[in-house]
Amino acid sequence: MDTAPDVTVAAVTEHGGRFLVVEECIERRLLFNQPAGQVERGETLLAAVMREAREETAWRFHPQALLGIYGWRNPANARSILRFAFVGSVSDHDPHQPLDRGILRTHWLDSAELAARHTQLRSPLVLRCVHDYLAGARAPLEPTALLERDRAALISPSIVIV
């Protein structure tokens, strides 16, 4: 990663073998992603993942563990992404809450349904996070959860899962 990457967070939550994902419209394409987004200046990773999940799904996300830290370079625009994916549960769904701009709806899909949509995934990180979740990958929240965006961007690419 040549320049500072875009620091993002993702919420990975599963219930009954199905994962919460959003269907969004990006450049007139329908894509699927975990509830995810950029960390705002001065915001911690933990606060960002809870905010993004609520804004994009109308569910309250309760982080329980760090799933992983992932690096990806988008071939379409050469932007580097540094994604902190968190595992957690959801509660307190508000069906009347409008979803974030660009989000059309939410779905609960199993890993096979997501794999079948591989050409419609926002990035390869979507399936990678599901596979890592199913493999039992988990790390404590404490080392990363309270990092703010600018400090998180300093994470060495050598420890990033690609």
Stockholm file with secondary structure:
# STOCKHOLM 1.0

chainA/1-162         MDTAPDVTVAAVTEHGGRFLVVEECIERRLLFNQPAGQVERGETLLAAVMREAREETAWRFHPQALLGIYGWRNPANARSILRFAFVGSVSDHDPHQPLDRGILRTHWLDSAELAARHTQLRSPLVLRCVHDYLAGARAPLEPTALLERDRAALISPSIVIV
#=GR chainA/1-162 SS CCSCCEEEEEEECEETTEEEEEEEEETTEEEEECSEEECCTTCBHHHHHHHHHHHHHSCEEEEEEEEEEEEEECTTTCCEEEEEEEEEEEECCCTTSCCCTTEEEEEEECHHHHHHTGGGBSSTHHHHHHHHHHTTCCBCSHHHHTCBHHHHTTSCGGGCBC
#=GC SS_cons         CCSCCEEEEEEECEETTEEEEEEEEETTEEEEECSEEECCTTCBHHHHHHHHHHHHHSCEEEEEEEEEEEEEECTTTCCEEEEEEEEEEEECCCTTSCCCTTEEEEEEECHHHHHHTGGGBSSTHHHHHHHHHHTTCCBCSHHHHTCBHHHHTTSCGGGCBC
//
